[in-house]
Structure formats: structure tokens, C-alpha cells
Amino acid sequence: MDHLIDAQSAELDRDRRLQRVWEIQRKLEADVARPMLGWRNEYFTRWPHVRNLLPHNSLYNYGRMQEVWLDK
């Protein structure tokens, strides 16, 4: 899929690019792909021995973990 997306991004001809987009669309529908459309704190899970890891409103917001520790 990554190759198809890169190929359609590089395509200069409008009609050929549209054909590639439709091909990507068909493959995604055939694979029943489910992209993540939202993120909620209620979906956050963790092990009970992980301490001080607080959920945020973003899936990509866990780069800094200097306050997280393991109680094991």
C-alpha cells in the first residue's frame, strides 16, 4: 500500500493519478481497512505495575516519559 500511495503522489498525469487513487480505494475497501479516526482516553490501557503514565488526548504524545516508572 505504501508503494501505491508513493506512486500516485509522484504521478504527474491527472487521469493516471486518479486511476491510481481509485486502485488504492478498491484495495482498502477489499481489505476492510479501518483507519483510526479518533482517539479517546477511555481506550487507553496499561499494565498495573506501570506508574505515573497519564493518558493524553493524542496517540502521538508519549515522547517524554521521564516521570514514568515500573513498580516491580
PDB file with SEQRES, HELIX, SHEET and CRYST1 records, atoms N, CA, C and O in Angstrom:
SEQRES   1 A   72  MET ASP HIS LEU ILE ASP ALA GLN SER ALA GLU LEU ASP          
SEQRES   2 A   72  ARG ASP ARG ARG LEU GLN ARG VAL TRP GLU ILE GLN ARG          
SEQRES   3 A   72  LYS LEU GLU ALA ASP VAL ALA ARG PRO MET LEU GLY TRP          
SEQRES   4 A   72  ARG ASN GLU TYR PHE THR ARG TRP PRO HIS VAL ARG ASN          
SEQRES   5 A   72  LEU LEU PRO HIS ASN SER LEU TYR ASN TYR GLY ARG MET          
SEQRES   6 A   72  GLN GLU VAL TRP LEU ASP LYS                                  
HELIX    1 AA1 ASP A    2  ALA A   10  1                                   9    
HELIX    2 AA2 ARG A   14  ALA A   30  1                                  17    
HELIX    3 AA3 ASN A   41  TYR A   43  5                                   3    
SHEET    1 AA1 2 VAL A  50  ARG A  51  0                                        
SHEET    2 AA1 2 TRP A  69  LEU A  70 -1                                        
CRYST1    1.000    1.000    1.000  90.00  90.00  90.00 P 1           1          
ATOM      1  N   MET A   1       0.819  -1.184   0.000  1.00  0.00           N  
ATOM      2  CA  MET A   1       0.000   0.000   0.000  1.00  0.00           C  
ATOM      3  C   MET A   1       0.869   1.256   0.000  1.00  0.00           C  
ATOM      4  O   MET A   1       0.558   2.229  -0.686  1.00  0.00           O  
ATOM      5  N   ASP A   2       1.950   1.232   0.765  1.00  0.00           N  
ATOM      6  CA  ASP A   2       2.847   2.398   0.783  1.00  0.00           C  
ATOM      7  C   ASP A   2       3.395   2.684  -0.610  1.00  0.00           C  
ATOM      8  O   ASP A   2       3.503   3.842  -1.015  1.00  0.00           O  
ATOM      9  N   HIS A   3       3.742   1.625  -1.342  1.00  0.00           N  
ATOM     10  CA  HIS A   3       4.261   1.796  -2.699  1.00  0.00           C  
ATOM     11  C   HIS A   3       3.198   2.433  -3.597  1.00  0.00           C  
ATOM     12  O   HIS A   3       3.512   3.323  -4.386  1.00  0.00           O  
ATOM     13  N   LEU A   4       1.957   1.990  -3.485  1.00  0.00           N  
ATOM     14  CA  LEU A   4       0.889   2.560  -4.309  1.00  0.00           C  
ATOM     15  C   LEU A   4       0.655   4.034  -3.977  1.00  0.00           C  
ATOM     16  O   LEU A   4       0.444   4.848  -4.876  1.00  0.00           O  
ATOM     17  N   ILE A   5       0.691   4.371  -2.704  1.00  0.00           N  
ATOM     18  CA  ILE A   5       0.487   5.763  -2.313  1.00  0.00           C  
ATOM     19  C   ILE A   5       1.632   6.638  -2.802  1.00  0.00           C  
ATOM     20  O   ILE A   5       1.411   7.752  -3.276  1.00  0.00           O  
ATOM     21  N   ASP A   6       2.855   6.132  -2.687  1.00  0.00           N  
ATOM     22  CA  ASP A   6       4.007   6.893  -3.201  1.00  0.00           C  
ATOM     23  C   ASP A   6       3.923   7.060  -4.713  1.00  0.00           C  
ATOM     24  O   ASP A   6       4.245   8.125  -5.242  1.00  0.00           O  
ATOM     25  N   ALA A   7       3.489   6.011  -5.412  1.00  0.00           N  
ATOM     26  CA  ALA A   7       3.392   6.070  -6.876  1.00  0.00           C  
ATOM     27  C   ALA A   7       2.345   7.095  -7.315  1.00  0.00           C  
ATOM     28  O   ALA A   7       2.577   7.851  -8.258  1.00  0.00           O  
ATOM     29  N   GLN A   8       1.202   7.123  -6.639  1.00  0.00           N  
ATOM     30  CA  GLN A   8       0.181   8.096  -7.037  1.00  0.00           C  
ATOM     31  C   GLN A   8       0.613   9.509  -6.685  1.00  0.00           C  
ATOM     32  O   GLN A   8       0.233  10.457  -7.372  1.00  0.00           O  
ATOM     33  N   SER A   9       1.395   9.666  -5.632  1.00  0.00           N  
ATOM     34  CA  SER A   9       1.884  11.001  -5.277  1.00  0.00           C  
ATOM     35  C   SER A   9       2.884  11.522  -6.298  1.00  0.00           C  
ATOM     36  O   SER A   9       2.976  12.729  -6.523  1.00  0.00           O  
ATOM     37  N   ALA A  10       3.632  10.616  -6.915  1.00  0.00           N  
ATOM     38  CA  ALA A  10       4.646  11.011  -7.888  1.00  0.00           C  
ATOM     39  C   ALA A  10       4.081  11.160  -9.295  1.00  0.00           C  
ATOM     40  O   ALA A  10       4.751  11.701 -10.175  1.00  0.00           O  
ATOM     41  N   GLU A  11       2.871  10.690  -9.517  1.00  0.00           N  
ATOM     42  CA  GLU A  11       2.272  10.724 -10.860  1.00  0.00           C  
ATOM     43  C   GLU A  11       1.909  12.158 -11.248  1.00  0.00           C  
ATOM     44  O   GLU A  11       1.242  12.863 -10.490  1.00  0.00           O  
ATOM     45  N   LEU A  12       2.349  12.582 -12.429  1.00  0.00           N  
ATOM     46  CA  LEU A  12       2.074  13.935 -12.907  1.00  0.00           C  
ATOM     47  C   LEU A  12       0.821  14.013 -13.764  1.00  0.00           C  
ATOM     48  O   LEU A  12       0.146  15.042 -13.787  1.00  0.00           O  
ATOM     49  N   ASP A  13       0.509  12.932 -14.466  1.00  0.00           N  
ATOM     50  CA  ASP A  13      -0.680  12.916 -15.317  1.00  0.00           C  
ATOM     51  C   ASP A  13      -1.931  12.801 -14.436  1.00  0.00           C  
ATOM     52  O   ASP A  13      -2.045  11.874 -13.634  1.00  0.00           O  
ATOM     53  N   ARG A  14      -2.856  13.735 -14.589  1.00  0.00           N  
ATOM     54  CA  ARG A  14      -4.034  13.790 -13.722  1.00  0.00           C  
ATOM     55  C   ARG A  14      -4.897  12.538 -13.830  1.00  0.00           C  
ATOM     56  O   ARG A  14      -5.339  12.002 -12.814  1.00  0.00           O  
ATOM     57  N   ASP A  15      -5.140  12.069 -15.044  1.00  0.00           N  
ATOM     58  CA  ASP A  15      -6.003  10.904 -15.230  1.00  0.00           C  
ATOM     59  C   ASP A  15      -5.362   9.636 -14.680  1.00  0.00           C  
ATOM     60  O   ASP A  15      -6.040   8.822 -14.054  1.00  0.00           O  
ATOM     61  N   ARG A  16      -4.068   9.463 -14.907  1.00  0.00           N  
ATOM     62  CA  ARG A  16      -3.380   8.283 -14.366  1.00  0.00           C  
ATOM     63  C   ARG A  16      -3.318   8.333 -12.838  1.00  0.00           C  
ATOM     64  O   ARG A  16      -3.422   7.305 -12.169  1.00  0.00           O  
ATOM     65  N   ARG A  17      -3.150   9.525 -12.303  1.00  0.00           N  
ATOM     66  CA  ARG A  17      -3.136   9.665 -10.845  1.00  0.00           C  
ATOM     67  C   ARG A  17      -4.502   9.298 -10.262  1.00  0.00           C  
ATOM     68  O   ARG A  17      -4.579   8.615  -9.241  1.00  0.00           O  
ATOM     69  N   LEU A  18      -5.559   9.743 -10.898  1.00  0.00           N  
ATOM     70  CA  LEU A  18      -6.903   9.398 -10.450  1.00  0.00           C  
ATOM     71  C   LEU A  18      -7.140   7.893 -10.513  1.00  0.00           C  
ATOM     72  O   LEU A  18      -7.772   7.325  -9.622  1.00  0.00           O  
ATOM     73  N   GLN A  19      -6.636   7.248 -11.559  1.00  0.00           N  
ATOM     74  CA  GLN A  19      -6.754   5.788 -11.661  1.00  0.00           C  
ATOM     75  C   GLN A  19      -6.036   5.108 -10.498  1.00  0.00           C  
ATOM     76  O   GLN A  19      -6.548   4.142  -9.932  1.00  0.00           O  
ATOM     77  N   ARG A  20      -4.864   5.603 -10.144  1.00  0.00           N  
ATOM     78  CA  ARG A  20      -4.117   5.025  -9.010  1.00  0.00           C  
ATOM     79  C   ARG A  20      -4.863   5.238  -7.690  1.00  0.00           C  
ATOM     80  O   ARG A  20      -4.883   4.354  -6.833  1.00  0.00           O  
ATOM     81  N   VAL A  21      -5.471   6.410  -7.533  1.00  0.00           N  
ATOM     82  CA  VAL A  21      -6.254   6.675  -6.326  1.00  0.00           C  
ATOM     83  C   VAL A  21      -7.419   5.705  -6.226  1.00  0.00           C  
ATOM     84  O   VAL A  21      -7.704   5.184  -5.148  1.00  0.00           O  
ATOM     85  N   TRP A  22      -8.091   5.460  -7.338  1.00  0.00           N  
ATOM     86  CA  TRP A  22      -9.198   4.504  -7.332  1.00  0.00           C  
ATOM     87  C   TRP A  22      -8.714   3.086  -7.028  1.00  0.00           C  
ATOM     88  O   TRP A  22      -9.400   2.326  -6.344  1.00  0.00           O  
ATOM     89  N   GLU A  23      -7.531   2.731  -7.538  1.00  0.00           N  
ATOM     90  CA  GLU A  23      -6.959   1.417  -7.235  1.00  0.00           C  
ATOM     91  C   GLU A  23      -6.688   1.282  -5.729  1.00  0.00           C  
ATOM     92  O   GLU A  23      -6.979   0.248  -5.128  1.00  0.00           O  
ATOM     93  N   ILE A  24      -6.139   2.321  -5.142  1.00  0.00           N  
ATOM     94  CA  ILE A  24      -5.894   2.320  -3.689  1.00  0.00           C  
ATOM     95  C   ILE A  24      -7.218   2.190  -2.944  1.00  0.00           C  
ATOM     96  O   ILE A  24      -7.322   1.425  -1.985  1.00  0.00           O  
ATOM     97  N   GLN A  25      -8.224   2.932  -3.382  1.00  0.00           N  
ATOM     98  CA  GLN A  25      -9.537   2.880  -2.751  1.00  0.00           C  
ATOM     99  C   GLN A  25     -10.127   1.472  -2.813  1.00  0.00           C  
ATOM    100  O   GLN A  25     -10.660   0.978  -1.819  1.00  0.00           O  
ATOM    101  N   ARG A  26     -10.033   0.824  -3.975  1.00  0.00           N  
ATOM    102  CA  ARG A  26     -10.561  -0.543  -4.123  1.00  0.00           C  
ATOM    103  C   ARG A  26      -9.845  -1.517  -3.204  1.00  0.00           C  
ATOM    104  O   ARG A  26     -10.482  -2.368  -2.584  1.00  0.00           O  
ATOM    105  N   LYS A  27      -8.524  -1.402  -3.111  1.00  0.00           N  
ATOM    106  CA  LYS A  27      -7.758  -2.311  -2.249  1.00  0.00           C  
ATOM    107  C   LYS A  27      -8.108  -2.106  -0.779  1.00  0.00           C  
ATOM    108  O   LYS A  27      -8.254  -3.074  -0.033  1.00  0.00           O  
ATOM    109  N   LEU A  28      -8.242  -0.854  -0.365  1.00  0.00           N  
ATOM    110  CA  LEU A  28      -8.619  -0.579   1.016  1.00  0.00           C  
ATOM    111  C   LEU A  28     -10.004  -1.122   1.339  1.00  0.00           C  
ATOM    112  O   LEU A  28     -10.224  -1.669   2.420  1.00  0.00           O  
ATOM    113  N   GLU A  29     -10.929  -0.974   0.414  1.00  0.00           N  
ATOM    114  CA  GLU A  29     -12.275  -1.497   0.640  1.00  0.00           C  
ATOM    115  C   GLU A  29     -12.285  -3.019   0.650  1.00  0.00           C  
ATOM    116  O   GLU A  29     -13.018  -3.626   1.431  1.00  0.00           O  
ATOM    117  N   ALA A  30     -11.480  -3.646  -0.211  1.00  0.00           N  
ATOM    118  CA  ALA A  30     -11.421  -5.105  -0.253  1.00  0.00           C  
ATOM    119  C   ALA A  30     -10.789  -5.682   1.008  1.00  0.00           C  
ATOM    120  O   ALA A  30     -11.176  -6.758   1.463  1.00  0.00           O  
ATOM    121  N   ASP A  31      -9.818  -4.967   1.571  1.00  0.00           N  
ATOM    122  CA  ASP A  31      -9.157  -5.429   2.793  1.00  0.00           C  
ATOM    123  C   ASP A  31      -9.926  -5.045   4.052  1.00  0.00           C  
ATOM    124  O   ASP A  31      -9.519  -5.398   5.159  1.00  0.00           O  
ATOM    125  N   VAL A  32     -11.030  -4.327   3.894  1.00  0.00           N  
ATOM    126  CA  VAL A  32     -11.827  -3.822   5.004  1.00  0.00           C  
ATOM    127  C   VAL A  32     -10.923  -3.061   5.972  1.00  0.00           C  
ATOM    128  O   VAL A  32     -10.960  -3.285   7.182  1.00  0.00           O  
ATOM    129  N   ALA A  33     -10.117  -2.164   5.423  1.00  0.00           N  
ATOM    130  CA  ALA A  33      -9.202  -1.358   6.233  1.00  0.00           C  
ATOM    131  C   ALA A  33     -10.002  -0.392   7.091  1.00  0.00           C  
ATOM    132  O   ALA A  33     -10.990   0.194   6.647  1.00  0.00           O  
ATOM    133  N   ARG A  34      -9.555  -0.241   8.323  1.00  0.00           N  
ATOM    134  CA  ARG A  34     -10.234   0.653   9.250  1.00  0.00           C  
ATOM    135  C   ARG A  34      -9.235   1.669   9.797  1.00  0.00           C  
ATOM    136  O   ARG A  34      -8.563   1.395  10.791  1.00  0.00           O  
ATOM    137  N   PRO A  35      -9.129   2.821   9.170  1.00  0.00           N  
ATOM    138  CA  PRO A  35      -8.199   3.824   9.686  1.00  0.00           C  
ATOM    139  C   PRO A  35      -8.682   4.389  11.012  1.00  0.00           C  
ATOM    140  O   PRO A  35      -9.884   4.443  11.271  1.00  0.00           O  
ATOM    141  N   MET A  36      -7.749   4.805  11.846  1.00  0.00           N  
ATOM    142  CA  MET A  36      -8.102   5.414  13.124  1.00  0.00           C  
ATOM    143  C   MET A  36      -8.610   6.824  12.866  1.00  0.00           C  
ATOM    144  O   MET A  36      -7.894   7.656  12.309  1.00  0.00           O  
ATOM    145  N   LEU A  37      -9.824   7.084  13.264  1.00  0.00           N  
ATOM    146  CA  LEU A  37     -10.422   8.389  13.039  1.00  0.00           C  
ATOM    147  C   LEU A  37     -10.482   9.223  14.308  1.00  0.00           C  
ATOM    148  O   LEU A  37     -10.767  10.419  14.261  1.00  0.00           O  
ATOM    149  N   GLY A  38     -10.216   8.596  15.425  1.00  0.00           N  
ATOM    150  CA  GLY A  38     -10.270   9.334  16.672  1.00  0.00           C  
ATOM    151  C   GLY A  38      -9.511   8.602  17.758  1.00  0.00           C  
ATOM    152  O   GLY A  38      -9.149   7.435  17.608  1.00  0.00           O  
ATOM    153  N   TRP A  39      -9.277   9.303  18.853  1.00  0.00           N  
ATOM    154  CA  TRP A  39      -8.549   8.726  19.983  1.00  0.00           C  
ATOM    155  C   TRP A  39      -9.206   9.258  21.243  1.00  0.00           C  
ATOM    156  O   TRP A  39      -9.422  10.461  21.393  1.00  0.00           O  
ATOM    157  N   ARG A  40      -9.518   8.341  22.144  1.00  0.00           N  
ATOM    158  CA  ARG A  40     -10.153   8.744  23.398  1.00  0.00           C  
ATOM    159  C   ARG A  40      -9.375   8.171  24.571  1.00  0.00           C  
ATOM    160  O   ARG A  40      -8.776   7.100  24.469  1.00  0.00           O  
ATOM    161  N   ASN A  41      -9.389   8.876  25.663  1.00  0.00           N  
ATOM    162  CA  ASN A  41      -8.700   8.397  26.861  1.00  0.00           C  
ATOM    163  C   ASN A  41      -9.297   7.107  27.398  1.00  0.00           C  
ATOM    164  O   ASN A  41      -8.596   6.336  28.053  1.00  0.00           O  
ATOM    165  N   GLU A  42     -10.564   6.854  27.140  1.00  0.00           N  
ATOM    166  CA  GLU A  42     -11.198   5.640  27.632  1.00  0.00           C  
ATOM    167  C   GLU A  42     -10.625   4.383  26.971  1.00  0.00           C  
ATOM    168  O   GLU A  42     -10.772   3.283  27.504  1.00  0.00           O  
ATOM    169  N   TYR A  43      -9.984   4.535  25.832  1.00  0.00           N  
ATOM    170  CA  TYR A  43      -9.412   3.394  25.118  1.00  0.00           C  
ATOM    171  C   TYR A  43      -7.995   3.081  25.586  1.00  0.00           C  
ATOM    172  O   TYR A  43      -7.376   2.137  25.094  1.00  0.00           O  
ATOM    173  N   PHE A  44      -7.485   3.849  26.514  1.00  0.00           N  
ATOM    174  CA  PHE A  44      -6.110   3.711  26.969  1.00  0.00           C  
ATOM    175  C   PHE A  44      -6.011   2.578  27.993  1.00  0.00           C  
ATOM    176  O   PHE A  44      -6.753   2.559  28.975  1.00  0.00           O  
ATOM    177  N   THR A  45      -5.098   1.639  27.764  1.00  0.00           N  
ATOM    178  CA  THR A  45      -4.872   0.545  28.720  1.00  0.00           C  
ATOM    179  C   THR A  45      -3.390   0.491  29.056  1.00  0.00           C  
ATOM    180  O   THR A  45      -2.545   0.961  28.295  1.00  0.00           O  
ATOM    181  N   ARG A  46      -3.088  -0.100  30.226  1.00  0.00           N  
ATOM    182  CA  ARG A  46      -1.697  -0.249  30.623  1.00  0.00           C  
ATOM    183  C   ARG A  46      -1.606  -1.330  31.693  1.00  0.00           C  
ATOM    184  O   ARG A  46      -2.619  -1.732  32.266  1.00  0.00           O  
ATOM    185  N   TRP A  47      -0.413  -1.790  31.956  1.00  0.00           N  
ATOM    186  CA  TRP A  47      -0.184  -2.774  32.997  1.00  0.00           C  
ATOM    187  C   TRP A  47      -0.286  -2.104  34.358  1.00  0.00           C  
ATOM    188  O   TRP A  47       0.032  -0.922  34.488  1.00  0.00           O  
ATOM    189  N   PRO A  48      -0.727  -2.843  35.377  1.00  0.00           N  
ATOM    190  CA  PRO A  48      -0.875  -2.224  36.693  1.00  0.00           C  
ATOM    191  C   PRO A  48       0.451  -1.837  37.344  1.00  0.00           C  
ATOM    192  O   PRO A  48       0.460  -1.003  38.249  1.00  0.00           O  
ATOM    193  N   HIS A  49       1.566  -2.416  36.913  1.00  0.00           N  
ATOM    194  CA  HIS A  49       2.858  -2.067  37.516  1.00  0.00           C  
ATOM    195  C   HIS A  49       3.521  -0.863  36.854  1.00  0.00           C  
ATOM    196  O   HIS A  49       4.604  -0.458  37.276  1.00  0.00           O  
ATOM    197  N   VAL A  50       2.900  -0.281  35.830  1.00  0.00           N  
ATOM    198  CA  VAL A  50       3.416   0.945  35.215  1.00  0.00           C  
ATOM    199  C   VAL A  50       2.808   2.127  35.960  1.00  0.00           C  
ATOM    200  O   VAL A  50       1.588   2.289  35.990  1.00  0.00           O  
ATOM    201  N   ARG A  51       3.651   2.939  36.552  1.00  0.00           N  
ATOM    202  CA  ARG A  51       3.184   4.045  37.394  1.00  0.00           C  
ATOM    203  C   ARG A  51       3.476   5.402  36.743  1.00  0.00           C  
ATOM    204  O   ARG A  51       4.479   5.589  36.055  1.00  0.00           O  
ATOM    205  N   ASN A  52       2.568   6.325  36.987  1.00  0.00           N  
ATOM    206  CA  ASN A  52       2.715   7.716  36.581  1.00  0.00           C  
ATOM    207  C   ASN A  52       2.679   7.916  35.061  1.00  0.00           C  
ATOM    208  O   ASN A  52       3.243   8.883  34.549  1.00  0.00           O  
ATOM    209  N   LEU A  53       2.032   7.023  34.360  1.00  0.00           N  
ATOM    210  CA  LEU A  53       1.816   7.180  32.915  1.00  0.00           C  
ATOM    211  C   LEU A  53       0.386   7.661  32.727  1.00  0.00           C  
ATOM    212  O   LEU A  53      -0.558   6.891  32.901  1.00  0.00           O  
ATOM    213  N   LEU A  54       0.224   8.914  32.377  1.00  0.00           N  
ATOM    214  CA  LEU A  54      -1.095   9.522  32.278  1.00  0.00           C  
ATOM    215  C   LEU A  54      -1.531   9.597  30.820  1.00  0.00           C  
ATOM    216  O   LEU A  54      -0.754  10.018  29.963  1.00  0.00           O  
ATOM    217  N   PRO A  55      -2.763   9.195  30.531  1.00  0.00           N  
ATOM    218  CA  PRO A  55      -3.234   9.282  29.149  1.00  0.00           C  
ATOM    219  C   PRO A  55      -3.424  10.727  28.710  1.00  0.00           C  
ATOM    220  O   PRO A  55      -3.796  11.589  29.506  1.00  0.00           O  
ATOM    221  N   HIS A  56      -3.166  10.974  27.439  1.00  0.00           N  
ATOM    222  CA  HIS A  56      -3.352  12.299  26.844  1.00  0.00           C  
ATOM    223  C   HIS A  56      -4.387  12.181  25.739  1.00  0.00           C  
ATOM    224  O   HIS A  56      -4.844  11.081  25.427  1.00  0.00           O  
ATOM    225  N   ASN A  57      -4.750  13.278  25.161  1.00  0.00           N  
ATOM    226  CA  ASN A  57      -5.741  13.278  24.097  1.00  0.00           C  
ATOM    227  C   ASN A  57      -5.158  12.985  22.729  1.00  0.00           C  
ATOM    228  O   ASN A  57      -5.855  13.120  21.723  1.00  0.00           O  
ATOM    229  N   SER A  58      -3.917  12.593  22.670  1.00  0.00           N  
ATOM    230  CA  SER A  58      -3.278  12.311  21.387  1.00  0.00           C  
ATOM    231  C   SER A  58      -2.551  10.982  21.450  1.00  0.00           C  
ATOM    232  O   SER A  58      -1.893  10.668  22.441  1.00  0.00           O  
ATOM    233  N   LEU A  59      -2.672  10.213  20.395  1.00  0.00           N  
ATOM    234  CA  LEU A  59      -1.971   8.936  20.306  1.00  0.00           C  
ATOM    235  C   LEU A  59      -0.464   9.140  20.210  1.00  0.00           C  
ATOM    236  O   LEU A  59       0.296   8.260  20.613  1.00  0.00           O  
ATOM    237  N   TYR A  60      -0.015  10.274  19.690  1.00  0.00           N  
ATOM    238  CA  TYR A  60       1.388  10.508  19.407  1.00  0.00           C  
ATOM    239  C   TYR A  60       2.075  11.376  20.453  1.00  0.00           C  
ATOM    240  O   TYR A  60       3.116  11.964  20.162  1.00  0.00           O  
ATOM    241  N   ASN A  61       1.533  11.472  21.642  1.00  0.00           N  
ATOM    242  CA  ASN A  61       2.033  12.418  22.622  1.00  0.00           C  
ATOM    243  C   ASN A  61       2.767  11.733  23.776  1.00  0.00           C  
ATOM    244  O   ASN A  61       2.687  12.209  24.909  1.00  0.00           O  
ATOM    245  N   TYR A  62       3.465  10.652  23.530  1.00  0.00           N  
ATOM    246  CA  TYR A  62       4.131   9.926  24.595  1.00  0.00           C  
ATOM    247  C   TYR A  62       5.640   9.899  24.414  1.00  0.00           C  
ATOM    248  O   TYR A  62       6.286   8.916  24.778  1.00  0.00           O  
ATOM    249  N   GLY A  63       6.211  10.957  23.861  1.00  0.00           N  
ATOM    250  CA  GLY A  63       7.648  11.003  23.643  1.00  0.00           C  
ATOM    251  C   GLY A  63       8.457  11.215  24.916  1.00  0.00           C  
ATOM    252  O   GLY A  63       9.593  10.749  25.008  1.00  0.00           O  
ATOM    253  N   ARG A  64       7.890  11.909  25.898  1.00  0.00           N  
ATOM    254  CA  ARG A  64       8.605  12.220  27.136  1.00  0.00           C  
ATOM    255  C   ARG A  64       8.032  11.376  28.266  1.00  0.00           C  
ATOM    256  O   ARG A  64       6.867  11.524  28.634  1.00  0.00           O  
ATOM    257  N   MET A  65       8.848  10.503  28.805  1.00  0.00           N  
ATOM    258  CA  MET A  65       8.390   9.613  29.865  1.00  0.00           C  
ATOM    259  C   MET A  65       9.332   9.627  31.056  1.00  0.00           C  
ATOM    260  O   MET A  65       9.526   8.596  31.700  1.00  0.00           O  
ATOM    261  N   GLN A  66       9.917  10.770  31.360  1.00  0.00           N  
ATOM    262  CA  GLN A  66      10.880  10.823  32.450  1.00  0.00           C  
ATOM    263  C   GLN A  66      10.241  10.591  33.812  1.00  0.00           C  
ATOM    264  O   GLN A  66      10.949  10.248  34.760  1.00  0.00           O  
ATOM    265  N   GLU A  67       8.933  10.765  33.945  1.00  0.00           N  
ATOM    266  CA  GLU A  67       8.245  10.566  35.219  1.00  0.00           C  
ATOM    267  C   GLU A  67       7.622   9.173  35.347  1.00  0.00           C  
ATOM    268  O   GLU A  67       7.070   8.846  36.398  1.00  0.00           O  
ATOM    269  N   VAL A  68       7.699   8.360  34.314  1.00  0.00           N  
ATOM    270  CA  VAL A  68       7.086   7.019  34.338  1.00  0.00           C  
ATOM    271  C   VAL A  68       8.078   6.045  34.983  1.00  0.00           C  
ATOM    272  O   VAL A  68       9.285   6.114  34.749  1.00  0.00           O  
ATOM    273  N   TRP A  69       7.528   5.126  35.809  1.00  0.00           N  
ATOM    274  CA  TRP A  69       8.392   4.134  36.458  1.00  0.00           C  
ATOM    275  C   TRP A  69       7.633   2.825  36.632  1.00  0.00           C  
ATOM    276  O   TRP A  69       6.403   2.800  36.609  1.00  0.00           O  
ATOM    277  N   LEU A  70       8.386   1.732  36.806  1.00  0.00           N  
ATOM    278  CA  LEU A  70       7.828   0.399  36.993  1.00  0.00           C  
ATOM    279  C   LEU A  70       7.855   0.022  38.458  1.00  0.00           C  
ATOM    280  O   LEU A  70       8.879   0.164  39.127  1.00  0.00           O  
ATOM    281  N   ASP A  71       6.743  -0.453  38.948  1.00  0.00           N  
ATOM    282  CA  ASP A  71       6.625  -0.880  40.339  1.00  0.00           C  
ATOM    283  C   ASP A  71       6.763  -2.399  40.402  1.00  0.00           C  
ATOM    284  O   ASP A  71       5.822  -3.110  40.757  1.00  0.00           O  
ATOM    285  N   LYS A  72       7.949  -2.877  40.052  1.00  0.00           N  
ATOM    286  CA  LYS A  72       8.222  -4.319  40.047  1.00  0.00           C  
ATOM    287  C   LYS A  72       9.589  -4.585  40.582  1.00  0.00           C  
ATOM    288  O   LYS A  72      10.007  -5.740  40.660  1.00  0.00           O  
TER     289      LYS A  72                                                      
END                                                                             
